[in-house]
Amino acid sequence: DPDNPSGGAMHVVKQVLAKKGGSWAMLGSIIGGFFCITLIISTITGGNMFQAWNVAGLTEGYFGVPKVATGIILAMLVGLVIIGGIKRIGTVASKLVPLMCLLYLMAGFAVLVVNADQIPGLLKLVFDSAFGTAEAEGAFIGGTLGYAFVVGMKRALFSNEAGQGSAPIAHAAAKTAEPAREGVVGGLGPFIDTICICTLTAMVILSTGTWNRDSIGPLATEISLAAAGEGDEYIVTTAATVSHLPEQRLDQWSHGDKLFVLAEAQGMTHRSTGSNRFKITGVIDEVPDPEHPDAAVTLVISWGDVELKSSDWDGIPGDIQILEVEGGGAGIYREYEGAQLTAFAFDRVFEGLGKWLVTLAAWLFAISTMISWSYYGEKGVAFLVGVRGILPYKIAFLLLAIVGAAMIENTDQMMLLADLGTGSMLVVNIPILLALGYIAV
C-alpha cells in the first residue's frame, strides 16, 4: 500500500523467497512468521513490560505512587494514542524526548566535570573489568573474567536493538527518495543510544561511587541465617523494624523500600562474581495493630530466603558470616533497581536532579518507546493473522503494561524476560541478515 507502507524482515524474506517459486514461497512465509512471533515476544517484554516496570519502580521510590497506579496511567496514555487515535500525546512525547536527551547529556557532563579527576582511572576500570576480574568492594559483589563484557553485551543489545530487526519496520514506513539515506539515519540510533547516552550514564554511576558505595550504616539489631532443612537454602532470622535502620541522607524509609546486607559463604565461590559474597535482600512491610486499627502501622523488614544453588556456586558451604561495619552491626544498603540507580547517582552530586530529571526522562522515554514498539508488534500481528488481530493485540499490550508495573518483583526477573525477547529476535533475524543482506548492498 503506497499510502501506508509496511516493511521489515518478515516481508523481505517472504518476497525474496517467493520469487524462487515452488516450496520456497511457503518457506519464506514460515520464516517470516517465526520472525513475527519473536517480534511480538520482544514487544511484550522489553518494549512494554520493562518500560512500565522501570518507571513504576522509580516513581514509587521517589513519590510513593503505587506501582499498579503507574501502570494504569501509562496504559491509559499509550492507549489514547494506539487505540484512541489521539496522536497529540505521541507527538508531544516525540518532540520532548530530544530535549530530554539534551538536558540529560548536559546534566551528565556536569556530574563528570565535578568528578573530572576520576575519569582516566574509570576508563581503565571499564576495560580492565571487561576483560579481567573485578574484586568485590562496597555494594559491588565482584565479577569474573568476561562477566562485565557478557552483561554489557546483553544490556547494549537490549538498549539499542542492533540486529533485532525492529528499527527497519519503522524506517520502511518513511517516505524518502533515497533509501540508503534512511539506512544511515537508522544507524545513528545505536550510536546515540549506546555510545553517547549509555556510556555517559555508566560514567556517572562510576564517578559518583554509586556502584561500590559504602553501607548507609549498621542495622541496630542482630541478624543471622538458619539452615532450612536439606539443601543449600537458608532463612534469615531477625526482629528488625524500621527503627533499627540507619537514617538516609536523601530520603526516609517507607513501605515497599528494598534493602540488603552482604554475607560471605566460607569455602564457596560464585561462578559469575568470582567472590564468596552474596546479597540478603529485604523489603519494608506494614504491620497493622489488630487491636488498634486506627493507630499508626509498624514498619518491619521482611527478609527473603537465601538459596545458594550448586549450579551457581563452586565449593561446599561452610560458615556464613554477615559482613559488619566498623563498630559492629550488619551494614545496610539501599537497593536501587533499574533507573533508580541512575537517579541516585545524580542525586549524590546535585540533590534533587535525579528525582526530577531522571524521573521525567524515564516517563517520556517509556511512553515514546511503548508507542513505537506497539507499532512494531502491530505489524507482526498483521502479518500473522491480518488486521482482525490488531485490536485484541493492543488491548493485551496495555494490560501487560499494568502487569509489568505491578507484578515484576526485581531486576533479575525483568531482565530474564527482556533477554528472552531480545535473544529470540536475534536468533531469527541474524540468519536473515546474513543470507539476504547482500540485496541491500
GIHUUR-V322403 format. One line per field, one symbol per residue. ss: DSSP state (a for helix, b for strand, c for the rest). burial: # if it has 16 or more other C-alpha atoms within 10 Angstrom, else .. A space follows every 50 residues. Layout:
ss=???
burial=???
//
This chain:
ss=ccccccccaaaaaaaaaaccccaaaaaaaaaaaaaaaaaaaaaaaaaaaa aaaaaaaaaaaaacccaaaaaaaaaaaaaaaaccccaaaaaaaaaaaaaa aaaaaaaaaaaaaacaaaaaaaaaaaaaaaaccbccbccbccbcccaaaa aaaaaaaaaaccccccaaaaacccccccaaaaaaaaaaaaaaaaaaaaaa aaaaaaacccccccccbbcccccbbbbcccccbbbbbcccbaaacccccc cccccccbbbbbbbbccbbbccccccbbbbbbbbbbbccccccccccbbb bbbccbbcccccbbbccccbbbcbcccccbbbbbccccaaaaaaaaaaac ccaaaaaaaaaaaaaaaaaaaaaaaaaaaaaaaaacaaaaaaaaaaaaaa aaaaaaacccaaaaaaaaaaaaaaaaaaaaaaaaaaaaaac
burial=.....#.########.##.....##..####################### ###########....###.###.#########.......#..##.##..# #..##.######..#...#......#..##.###.#.############. ...#####.#############.........#...#...#..##..##.# ########.###.#######....#........###...###..##.... ..#############..##################.............## ###.##.#....##..#..#.####...#####################. ..###.###.#####################.##.....#..##..#### ######.#.....##.##########.##..##..#.....
//
